[in-house]
Amino acid sequence: MKYNVSKQFFPFSCFKPPIGERFLAMAVPHMKPPRCLYHDKALDVSRHEITSYDGEAIECFLISPKDVGESAPCLIYIHGGGFVLAAAGYHYKNAMRYAKEVGCKVVFVNYRLAPKHAHPIFFEDSYAAACWAYDNADALKIDPACIGIGGDSAGSTLAVGVCMMVKDRKHPMTFAFQMLPYPFLDARNNSESCKKYTDTPMWNSSLSDRIAPMTRVDRSRADYVYYSPVEAESFDGLPPAYIETAEFDCLHDDGILYAKLLRDAGVDVVLNETQGTMHGFDIVQRASITQKALGARIQFMKQRFYP
């Protein structure tokens, strides 16, 4: 079926990733940080290996504007990719832009991926990265009272999951916000947008149905709710949220539902419903719609970091 996705996003408006274990085995090893990560004269970038909950090392990058000061706000950023794909170049470019235009440090988390690593490893890795930033705030020149968290797509799931983990585990960290472009938040996959968008470009509900077996998520586990946050019993105490939806996206209704649940719990929400867009539309960096959406994300974060 053809959808009225803006021509700005061609050729990705025609692309449907062939998600499968064979494709992942070929693609993921070649997904490396782009060279531009270290070549921006306005940024300092350092690579860190931190210890996750099981003693294994995971990679994080600390992206810092050169003029940010001695105790800076910090964004924990968790990339998307269906829990199975490594970060793409545009994920790094977005993070670099956030650092420069928001005026904050960014901890970019490269969590371990399914299918090699099962649920809840990617949640625990993301939680460990947030705790690492908080616990080492002095050395990293981060303001521990001014940390936000964000992620796109599956990265949004992980970001919301970490917010819930911090609350459930009574960690002293308090997030300034959760920033969630086109989030995956309802693992039931039975919303109207899931039923409607079974073959949309970049992502669709047919692909979503392939992911759960790869993550080996277990609905009977108490921590399953982090994988499907809209099924949580309570949303009290979660941080203010920026939620961005794409028009032709099977996950569109995930964002709408999560916004309603947060608002019903008294949480401040900014909801940005982009038009003419498909899932992951910001892969086309120069599109005017992408630029407008990035501007909205940046404005939200600036307001929360510098009220």
Disulfide bonds with the S-S distance in Angstrom:
none
